[in-house]
Amino acid sequence: MSLRKLPQPQAFDRPSGFSWDAPAEALGQWAEKPQAAEADDPNTISIYGAIGEDFWGEGFTAKRMAGALRSVGAKDVTVNINSPGGDMFEGLAIYNLLREHPAKVTIKIMGIAASAASAIAMAGDEVLMGAGSVMMIHNAWGLVIGNRHDFADAASVFETFDQSLAAIYSARTGMKEKDILAMLDGPTRASDGTYMTATEAIAKGFADGEFEGSGDAGAKASIPTDILARRRMEAALAKQGVARKERADMINSLSGQRDATRPAARDAGEFVAELAQFLSAIRA
């Protein structure tokens, strides 16, 4: 088990018609950060995407974490995080997997650990943040489609979920749960919770210290430009209030086939140019 005594949240059933999303502001900060370089250490696990399966197969799931931990075995493990968050159910499942790991778990926040990713970070026996890194906590949220009974059930699950998150953050920080719940609400009802710099997170007990360098240090310069452009486009659309599925459809329409008679996909240069034009139009 973990070297710390960490709370074990209850298992939650997904509300009918539930769809997850990452906070728009967190998506924007994540999209602007280059993907950190992969570690050579086989006992290091990297979470550099959204939490949960996304529309491009790049999300990080509990199944993926379970497989990685099986490969590590009963050894110390380091988990590098640069994620805007995502599926809260997957996030708690990953937290529990790390919580139950039999050796030391070190969490290193390379860029941003927001939403579900911040809950995962709490499973570390030691949580370290790079210079310029950010942690964000907020109330559980997502999109629910259905009738009034579905919405009532979802509201009940979300409330219980928030209480479980508060218990986890409280156990890590030593803060009172009512104070944690206030941080989940954020300064206003319309806010995305509370953002913390490394210094603020350490002072409040969400992290234990900083590590030398930053999340951008040693970052891959070779990250595909079309992926980076897609991230920025999705973040811009999210800030405009466009739902996750609609964002994916719009991005896929730009990156799809040229026409019916020519099945070849667009090349990266054309795709990036079109995304740049689209982003300029949105920002204008």
C-alpha positions as CSV (number, residue, x, y, z in Angstrom):
1,M,0.0,0.0,0.0
2,S,1.0,3.6,-0.3
3,L,3.4,4.9,2.3
4,R,0.9,7.6,3.3
5,K,-2.5,6.9,4.8
6,L,-4.8,8.1,2.0
7,P,-8.6,8.0,1.9
8,Q,-10.3,5.5,-0.4
9,P,-13.2,7.1,-2.2
10,Q,-16.3,5.1,-2.9
11,A,-17.0,3.7,-6.3
12,F,-19.4,5.8,-8.3
13,D,-21.8,4.9,-11.1
14,R,-21.8,7.2,-14.1
15,P,-25.0,9.2,-14.4
16,S,-27.1,8.3,-17.4
17,G,-26.1,10.5,-20.4
18,F,-22.9,11.8,-18.7
19,S,-20.1,13.2,-20.9
20,W,-16.9,14.6,-19.4
21,D,-14.9,17.6,-20.4
22,A,-11.8,19.5,-19.2
23,P,-12.1,23.1,-18.0
24,A,-11.6,25.6,-20.8
25,E,-9.0,27.7,-19.0
26,A,-7.0,24.5,-18.1
27,L,-7.2,23.3,-21.7
28,G,-5.8,26.7,-22.8
29,Q,-2.8,26.6,-20.4
30,W,-2.1,22.9,-21.3
31,A,-2.3,23.6,-25.0
32,E,0.4,26.3,-24.8
33,K,2.9,24.0,-23.1
34,P,5.1,21.7,-25.1
35,Q,4.9,18.0,-24.3
36,A,7.7,17.1,-21.8
37,A,10.3,14.7,-22.9
38,E,9.7,11.1,-22.1
39,A,11.9,9.7,-19.3
40,D,14.3,6.9,-19.9
41,D,13.6,5.4,-16.5
42,P,11.3,2.3,-17.0
43,N,9.8,3.1,-13.6
44,T,8.4,6.4,-14.8
45,I,4.9,6.8,-16.1
46,S,3.9,9.9,-18.0
47,I,0.4,11.4,-18.1
48,Y,0.6,14.1,-20.8
49,G,-3.0,14.1,-22.1
50,A,-6.5,14.4,-21.0
51,I,-7.8,12.0,-18.3
52,G,-10.0,9.4,-20.0
53,E,-10.4,8.3,-23.5
54,D,-10.6,11.2,-25.9
55,F,-11.8,11.4,-29.5
56,W,-8.3,10.9,-30.9
57,G,-7.3,8.0,-28.7
58,E,-4.7,10.1,-26.8
59,G,-6.3,10.2,-23.4
60,F,-4.9,8.5,-20.3
61,T,-7.1,5.8,-18.8
62,A,-7.2,3.7,-15.6
63,K,-6.6,0.7,-17.8
64,R,-3.4,2.2,-19.2
65,M,-2.3,3.1,-15.6
66,A,-3.0,-0.5,-14.4
67,G,-0.9,-1.9,-17.3
68,A,2.0,0.5,-16.6
69,L,2.0,-0.4,-12.9
70,R,2.0,-4.1,-13.6
71,S,5.2,-3.5,-15.7
72,V,6.8,-1.6,-12.9
73,G,6.0,-4.2,-10.3
74,A,6.5,-3.7,-6.6
75,K,9.1,-0.9,-7.1
76,D,9.2,2.8,-6.5
77,V,7.4,4.7,-9.3
78,T,7.5,8.3,-10.6
79,V,4.4,9.7,-12.3
80,N,5.0,12.8,-14.5
81,I,1.8,14.9,-15.0
82,N,1.0,17.6,-17.5
83,S,-2.8,17.3,-18.0
84,P,-5.8,19.6,-18.2
85,G,-8.0,17.0,-16.4
86,G,-11.0,15.3,-18.0
87,D,-13.1,12.3,-16.9
88,M,-13.5,12.5,-13.1
89,F,-14.5,8.8,-12.8
90,E,-11.3,7.7,-14.6
91,G,-9.3,10.2,-12.4
92,L,-10.5,8.6,-9.2
93,A,-9.8,5.1,-10.6
94,I,-6.2,6.1,-11.4
95,Y,-5.9,7.7,-7.9
96,N,-6.9,4.4,-6.3
97,L,-4.5,2.4,-8.4
98,L,-1.6,4.6,-7.3
99,R,-2.9,4.7,-3.7
100,E,-2.7,0.9,-3.7
101,H,0.8,0.7,-5.2
102,P,3.0,-1.2,-2.7
103,A,6.1,1.1,-3.0
104,K,6.8,4.8,-3.0
105,V,4.9,6.9,-5.5
106,T,6.5,10.3,-6.5
107,I,4.4,12.7,-8.5
108,K,6.1,15.4,-10.6
109,I,3.9,18.1,-12.1
110,M,5.6,19.1,-15.3
111,G,3.2,21.8,-16.5
112,I,-0.4,21.7,-15.2
113,A,-2.3,19.3,-13.1
114,A,-5.9,20.4,-13.3
115,S,-9.2,19.0,-12.3
116,A,-9.1,15.1,-12.4
117,A,-5.3,15.3,-12.8
118,S,-4.9,17.2,-9.5
119,A,-6.9,14.4,-7.7
120,I,-4.5,11.8,-9.2
121,A,-1.5,13.9,-7.9
122,M,-2.8,13.5,-4.4
123,A,-2.0,9.8,-4.5
124,G,1.7,10.6,-4.4
125,D,3.7,9.9,-1.3
126,E,5.7,12.9,-2.5
127,V,4.4,15.6,-4.8
128,L,6.9,17.9,-6.5
129,M,6.2,20.8,-8.9
130,G,8.4,22.3,-11.5
131,A,9.0,26.0,-11.8
132,G,6.1,27.6,-13.5
133,S,3.8,24.6,-13.0
134,V,0.2,25.0,-11.9
135,M,-2.3,23.0,-10.0
136,M,-6.1,23.5,-10.2
137,I,-8.9,22.0,-8.2
138,H,-12.7,22.5,-8.8
139,N,-16.1,21.0,-8.3
140,A,-16.8,17.9,-10.4
141,W,-18.6,18.8,-13.6
142,G,-19.7,17.4,-16.9
143,L,-22.5,17.3,-19.4
144,V,-25.6,15.3,-18.7
145,I,-28.3,14.7,-21.3
146,G,-31.7,13.2,-20.2
147,N,-34.9,14.0,-18.3
148,R,-35.3,15.6,-14.9
149,H,-34.7,12.3,-13.1
150,D,-31.4,11.9,-14.9
151,F,-30.4,15.5,-13.9
152,A,-31.4,14.9,-10.2
153,D,-29.4,11.6,-10.1
154,A,-26.4,13.4,-11.6
155,A,-26.6,16.3,-9.2
156,S,-26.6,13.8,-6.3
157,V,-23.6,12.0,-7.7
158,F,-21.7,15.2,-8.3
159,E,-22.4,16.4,-4.8
160,T,-21.1,13.2,-3.3
161,F,-18.1,13.3,-5.7
162,D,-17.2,16.8,-4.4
163,Q,-17.3,15.5,-0.8
164,S,-15.0,12.7,-1.7
165,L,-12.6,15.1,-3.5
166,A,-12.7,17.3,-0.4
167,A,-11.8,14.4,1.8
168,I,-8.8,13.5,-0.4
169,Y,-7.5,17.1,-0.5
170,S,-8.1,17.6,3.2
171,A,-6.2,14.4,4.0
172,R,-3.2,15.6,1.9
173,T,-3.2,19.2,3.1
174,G,-4.5,19.1,6.7
175,M,-7.0,21.8,5.7
176,K,-10.6,21.6,6.9
177,E,-13.0,20.1,4.4
178,K,-15.2,23.2,4.5
179,D,-12.2,25.3,3.4
180,I,-11.5,22.8,0.6
181,L,-15.1,23.0,-0.6
182,A,-14.8,26.8,-0.7
183,M,-11.6,26.3,-2.9
184,L,-13.6,23.9,-5.2
185,D,-16.2,26.6,-5.6
186,G,-13.6,29.2,-6.4
187,P,-13.9,33.0,-5.9
188,T,-17.3,33.1,-7.8
189,R,-19.9,30.6,-8.9
190,A,-18.9,31.2,-12.5
191,S,-15.2,30.5,-11.8
192,D,-13.3,27.3,-12.7
193,G,-12.3,26.6,-9.1
194,T,-8.9,27.6,-7.7
195,Y,-5.6,27.8,-9.5
196,M,-2.4,27.6,-7.5
197,T,1.2,28.2,-8.5
198,A,3.9,25.9,-7.2
199,T,4.6,28.2,-4.3
200,E,0.9,28.5,-3.3
201,A,0.3,24.7,-3.6
202,I,3.3,23.9,-1.4
203,A,2.2,26.5,1.2
204,K,-1.3,25.0,1.4
205,G,0.0,21.4,1.5
206,F,-1.1,20.2,-1.9
207,A,2.6,19.6,-2.8
208,D,5.7,18.9,-0.9
209,G,8.4,20.9,-2.8
210,E,9.8,21.8,-6.1
211,F,12.2,19.9,-8.4
212,E,15.0,21.5,-10.3
213,G,14.1,22.7,-13.8
214,S,10.6,23.1,-15.1
215,G,8.0,21.2,-17.1
216,D,9.3,22.9,-20.2
217,A,12.9,21.9,-19.6
218,G,14.0,19.2,-22.1
219,A,10.7,19.3,-23.9
220,K,10.5,17.6,-27.2
221,A,10.9,20.1,-30.0
222,S,9.7,17.4,-32.3
223,I,6.1,17.3,-31.1
224,P,3.9,17.2,-34.3
225,T,2.8,20.7,-35.2
226,D,-0.7,19.4,-36.2
227,I,-1.2,18.0,-32.7
228,L,-0.1,21.2,-31.1
229,A,-2.4,23.2,-33.5
230,R,-5.3,20.9,-32.7
231,R,-4.8,21.4,-29.0
232,R,-4.8,25.2,-29.4
233,M,-7.9,25.0,-31.6
234,E,-9.8,22.8,-29.1
235,A,-8.9,25.2,-26.3
236,A,-10.1,28.2,-28.3
237,L,-13.4,26.5,-29.1
238,A,-13.8,25.5,-25.4
239,K,-13.4,29.1,-24.3
240,Q,-16.2,29.9,-26.8
241,G,-18.5,27.4,-25.0
242,V,-18.4,24.8,-27.8
243,A,-19.1,21.3,-26.4
244,R,-16.5,18.6,-26.5
245,K,-18.2,16.4,-29.1
246,E,-18.8,19.4,-31.4
247,R,-15.2,20.5,-31.0
248,A,-14.0,17.1,-32.1
249,D,-16.4,17.1,-35.1
250,M,-15.2,20.6,-36.2
251,I,-11.5,19.6,-35.9
252,N,-12.0,16.3,-37.7
253,S,-13.8,18.1,-40.5
254,L,-10.7,20.2,-41.1
255,S,-8.2,17.3,-40.8
256,G,-10.3,14.8,-42.8
257,Q,-10.0,13.7,-46.4
258,R,-9.6,16.2,-49.3
259,D,-12.6,14.9,-51.3
260,A,-14.3,11.7,-52.3
261,T,-12.1,11.1,-55.3
262,R,-8.8,11.7,-53.5
263,P,-8.6,9.6,-50.3
264,A,-5.3,11.0,-49.2
265,A,-5.4,12.8,-45.9
266,R,-4.3,16.5,-45.7
267,D,-0.6,17.0,-45.0
268,A,0.5,18.6,-41.8
269,G,1.3,21.9,-43.4
270,E,-2.1,22.4,-44.9
271,F,-3.9,21.3,-41.8
272,V,-1.9,23.7,-39.5
273,A,-2.5,26.6,-41.9
274,E,-6.2,26.0,-41.9
275,L,-6.2,25.7,-38.1
276,A,-4.3,29.0,-37.8
277,Q,-6.9,30.7,-40.0
278,F,-9.7,29.2,-37.9
279,L,-8.1,30.3,-34.6
280,S,-7.5,33.8,-35.9
281,A,-11.2,34.0,-36.9
282,I,-12.3,32.9,-33.4
283,R,-10.0,35.3,-31.6
284,A,-11.2,38.2,-33.8
